[in-house]
Amino acid sequence: MPRLNGTGPRGLGAGTGRGFGLCCPRTGRGLNAGYGFKGYTKQDEKSIIEEDIKILKEELKLAEKELKSLKGQK
């Protein structure tokens, strides 16, 4: 996480980057390497996937907005 403030690379929250930061428990990357991690229940996984979808939709909206602004700058 840039600035280690928990907001992620685009300010959209944890888990939105490439997993190189200190706070990446889902993939086991980072300094914690997943030690002591107990895993998720099906409900946890469902919630995580729903949150990921929400984040990806927001990123898509931002990318489309940026593309639209770049097209208008011709």
PAGU-654251 format. One record per residue: residue in three letters; y negated, x negated, z of N, C-alpha, C in turn. Coordinates in Angstrom, 3 decimals. Layout:
ATOM   voro       n_py       n_px       n_pz      ca_py      ca_px      ca_pz       c_py       c_px       c_pz
ATOM    ala          Y          X          Z          Y          X          Z          Y          X          Z
...
This chain:
ATOM   voro       n_py       n_px       n_pz      ca_py      ca_px      ca_pz       c_py       c_px       c_pz
ATOM    met      1.183     -0.836      0.000      0.000      0.000      0.000     -1.234     -0.873      0.000
ATOM    pro     -2.088     -0.656     -0.942     -3.355     -1.362     -0.903     -4.112     -0.972      0.361
ATOM    arg     -4.740     -1.892      0.968     -5.538     -1.687      2.176     -4.700     -1.222      3.374
ATOM    leu     -3.391     -1.077      3.214     -2.469     -0.706      4.283     -2.951      0.506      5.089
ATOM    asn     -3.538      1.491      4.398     -4.070      2.669      5.083     -3.203      3.909      4.891
ATOM    gly     -2.046      3.778      4.267     -1.131      4.894      4.120     -1.477      5.868      3.016
ATOM    thr     -2.473      5.550      2.172     -2.884      6.495      1.133     -2.236      6.228     -0.213
ATOM    gly     -1.516      5.161     -0.368     -0.869      4.868     -1.638     -1.814      4.237     -2.635
ATOM    pro     -1.274      3.847     -3.798     -2.067      3.119     -4.779     -3.195      3.940     -5.404
ATOM    arg     -3.052      5.244     -5.468     -4.112      6.086     -6.032     -4.707      7.034     -5.004
ATOM    gly     -4.440      6.775     -3.728     -4.943      7.650     -2.693     -4.169      8.952     -2.594
ATOM    leu     -2.950      8.999     -3.157     -2.177     10.234     -3.180     -1.104     10.285     -2.106
ATOM    gly     -1.016      9.283     -1.260     -0.057      9.321     -0.174      1.083      8.325     -0.344
ATOM    ala      1.852      8.210      0.706      2.966      7.266      0.713      4.030      7.678     -0.293
ATOM    gly      4.738      6.701     -0.827      5.833      6.982     -1.745      5.402      7.208     -3.178
ATOM    thr      4.127      6.962     -3.481      3.655      7.209     -4.839      3.554      5.940     -5.668
ATOM    gly      3.834      4.815     -5.070      3.738      3.552     -5.805      5.091      3.080     -6.299
ATOM    arg      5.199      1.763     -6.486      6.430      1.176     -7.018      7.347      0.646     -5.932
ATOM    gly      7.040      0.881     -4.680      7.921      0.460     -3.593      7.767     -0.980     -3.182
ATOM    phe      6.624     -1.590     -3.439      6.430     -2.983     -3.069      5.716     -3.148     -1.735
ATOM    gly      5.257     -2.063     -1.147      4.493     -2.138      0.097      5.378     -2.193      1.335
ATOM    leu      4.732     -2.076      2.479      5.420     -2.161      3.762      6.026     -0.829      4.186
ATOM    cys      5.738      0.232      3.488      6.113      1.567      3.963      6.999      2.291      2.961
ATOM    cys      8.104      1.717      2.633      8.954      2.322      1.616     10.351      2.580      2.162
ATOM    pro     10.499      3.492      3.149     11.804      3.680      3.760     12.836      4.338      2.848
ATOM    arg     12.416      5.099      1.832     13.383      5.808      1.002     14.222      4.863      0.161
ATOM    thr     13.658      3.770     -0.287     14.390      2.885     -1.180     14.933      1.645     -0.480
ATOM    gly     14.503      1.410      0.758     14.977      0.235      1.468     14.266     -1.026      1.053
ATOM    arg     13.250     -0.914      0.202     12.487     -2.096     -0.190     11.374     -2.313      0.831
ATOM    gly     10.679     -3.400      0.705      9.624     -3.725      1.646     10.190     -4.552      2.791
ATOM    leu      9.384     -4.794      3.793      9.802     -5.667      4.882     10.892     -5.054      5.748
ATOM    asn     10.917     -3.727      5.855     11.924     -3.129      6.720     13.308     -3.132      6.074
ATOM    ala     13.403     -3.250      4.785     14.659     -3.340      4.027     15.650     -2.233      4.379
ATOM    gly     15.183     -1.160      4.994     16.038     -0.025      5.287     16.927     -0.185      6.501
ATOM    tyr     16.765     -1.220      7.291     17.611     -1.426      8.462     17.369     -0.319      9.477
ATOM    gly     18.449      0.269      9.951     18.344      1.313     10.942     18.005      2.671     10.350
ATOM    phe     17.927      2.765      9.075     17.583      4.022      8.415     18.805      4.924      8.395
ATOM    lys     18.647      6.161      8.873     19.795      7.056      9.039     20.062      7.944      7.841
ATOM    gly     19.158      8.062      6.928     19.369      8.915      5.768     18.708     10.271      5.935
ATOM    tyr     18.877     11.103      4.950     18.223     12.404      4.920     19.255     13.519      4.871
ATOM    thr     18.865     14.662      5.406     19.666     15.866      5.237     19.344     16.452      3.873
ATOM    lys     20.116     17.429      3.452     19.838     18.099      2.165     18.445     18.728      2.180
ATOM    gln     18.060     19.312      3.319     16.733     19.926      3.421     15.639     18.870      3.320
ATOM    asp     15.853     17.706      3.947     14.894     16.612      3.841     14.741     16.181      2.387
ATOM    glu     15.878     16.012      1.708     15.841     15.591      0.307     15.110     16.617     -0.547
ATOM    lys     15.369     17.897     -0.287     14.694     18.965     -1.033     13.190     18.886     -0.820
ATOM    ser     12.768     18.711      0.419     11.341     18.608      0.728     10.707     17.394      0.063
ATOM    ile     11.428     16.280      0.075     10.918     15.056     -0.540     10.758     15.245     -2.045
ATOM    ile     11.757     15.833     -2.678     11.683     16.058     -4.125     10.547     17.014     -4.467
ATOM    glu     10.385     18.067     -3.670      9.279     19.001     -3.910      7.932     18.302     -3.777
ATOM    glu      7.808     17.438     -2.779      6.558     16.682     -2.591      6.349     15.704     -3.752
ATOM    asp      7.427     15.051     -4.195      7.325     14.147     -5.342      6.849     14.897     -6.587
ATOM    ile      7.387     16.089     -6.799      6.971     16.898     -7.953      5.497     17.246     -7.848
ATOM    lys      5.066     17.618     -6.662      3.652     17.944     -6.446      2.760     16.737     -6.762
ATOM    ile      3.169     15.576     -6.283      2.401     14.350     -6.511      2.378     13.997     -8.001
ATOM    leu      3.530     14.100     -8.659      3.594     13.774    -10.087      2.736     14.724    -10.920
ATOM    lys      2.722     16.009    -10.554      1.868     16.963    -11.262      0.397     16.595    -11.101
ATOM    glu      0.021     16.179     -9.899     -1.370     15.767     -9.658     -1.695     14.506    -10.455
ATOM    glu     -0.765     13.551    -10.495     -0.985     12.341    -11.288     -1.114     12.680    -12.764
ATOM    leu     -0.298     13.621    -13.252     -0.382     14.051    -14.642     -1.737     14.675    -14.927
ATOM    lys     -2.218     15.522    -14.019     -3.541     16.131    -14.204     -4.635     15.063    -14.280
ATOM    leu     -4.539     14.052    -13.408     -5.526     12.972    -13.426     -5.454     12.173    -14.728
ATOM    ala     -4.233     11.896    -15.192     -4.066     11.145    -16.440     -4.587     11.940    -17.626
ATOM    glu     -4.315     13.246    -17.651     -4.820     14.084    -18.743     -6.337     14.155    -18.723
ATOM    lys     -6.914     14.233    -17.531     -8.373     14.254    -17.396     -8.973     12.947    -17.913
ATOM    glu     -8.348     11.826    -17.543     -8.822     10.515    -17.994     -8.716     10.394    -19.510
ATOM    leu     -7.599     10.833    -20.080     -7.412     10.792    -21.523     -8.458     11.649    -22.225
ATOM    lys     -8.708     12.825    -21.688     -9.706     13.720    -22.259    -11.091     13.069    -22.244
ATOM    ser    -11.418     12.394    -21.144    -12.731     11.741    -21.049    -12.820     10.565    -22.038
ATOM    leu    -11.698      9.846    -22.230    -11.691      8.727    -23.177    -11.827      9.225    -24.617
ATOM    lys    -11.188     10.347    -24.924    -11.313     10.920    -26.266    -12.739     11.357    -26.537
ATOM    gly    -13.429     11.834    -25.502    -14.809     12.295    -25.669    -15.813     11.158    -25.790
ATOM    gln    -15.414      9.927    -25.522    -16.328      8.774    -25.569    -16.385      8.098    -26.930
ATOM    lys    -15.724      8.627    -27.922    -15.657      7.979    -29.239    -16.931      7.456    -29.704
